[in-house]
Amino acid sequence: MFELLKEQPKDKILALVQTFREDKRPGKIDLGVGVYKDAEGRTPIMRAVKKAEQLWWNAEETKAYVGLAGDPAFSDAMIDLVLGDAVPRDNVAAVATPGGTGAVRQAFELIQMANPNARVFVSDPTWPNHLSILKHLGMEVVLYRYFDSESGSVDFNGMLEDLGGMRPGDVALLHGCCHNPTGANLTMPEWDAVIALLNDKGAVPMIDIAYQGFGEGLEADAAGTRAVVKGCPEVLIAASCSKNFGIYRERTGILMAVHHDAARKALTQANLAHLNRQNYSFPPDHGARLVTLVLGDATLRADWEAELEAVRQGMLDLRTQLASELQRLSGSDRFGFVAQHRGMFSRLGLSPEKVEELRRDHAIYMIGDSRINIAGLNAQTVPILAKAIVEVGA
Ligand code: PMP
């Protein structure tokens, strides 16, 4: 049987991690994989999370299963964090999932169960895993224009034009904040225009929010999602706790389905629980428990928010430093968008050849589409990167 298996395409980002590890050059710089790193290159366990783990180690009395949807307290805490008071709790069905990826996967499957003819419109570019999961499920994908690589900003007219081709029941996948891989995000008036268009077309928004707190702040990063939830009758939201709680390997995420008609919620909730049952039964509990403890305790929450804010500010400082260093060395404003982008990533708009030259001649690793992880830099390596970019003549 096993000889019948086919080779699968390698995940480019994970392959790059391997090449980086094998590179013996001192001073090599990893701007590849999307994991937050501090100035020393570490991915720390956040203080409040560590404290919650200590508390939970003492308090936990059983490892028995929780429930198919996970602990309702986790859903309550996350719905509050992401949606605030945009919608009453009674209108939201939710299940805990293994990471944001699990939530994305369950959302796509739910769409497929509800409407096998739905097409999913995704931004060009998007997180590659969106595309590969949709392909794996055999779902129809339509790309919509999103990024203008000349200006480094959102091609909003192109986006609206392409979303204008949606049919009733189609789904528009939107990044809640900190767009991956480009770093370019919608303004609030742009969110409002997208909401009006989707309603006009009878299309359903699905929001992937994996970096709340990494862009403009916890509340501001959720503003687009909240506007959609207020403005559209049905919304799917896949949220990840991997980045903003720094609990990547704990696999913690949540899928929410918002209904303006609360009477419809019970059916969706049952379908979400059914999907969990079919795919992995009970979602992981440990990370979800830590998140619930942190969000539910005023002291822990304040400390978590402060640490997250420092992380966010640190990335903003690196953005400003990189943009001004590039300006100084190149004498042009071409890379000014780096300071405007938000979140962990920016797409620099370099050709694949230049990206390869940076790796070969300068030991600087970025994704082939020239996405860099800002958190892979520190105040000392920013000038090295800027110099190398100018040297390769990008
Ligand atoms: N969505 C996007 C856009 C992401 O960048 C990520 C993380 N790479 C995720 C979802 C999910 O991450 P995880 O499964 O690790 O929570």
Residues whose N, C-alpha, C, O or C-beta is under 5 A from the ligand:
A	BS01	PMP	G34 P98 G99 G100 T101 G102 W127 N180 D208 A210 S240 C241 S242 T252
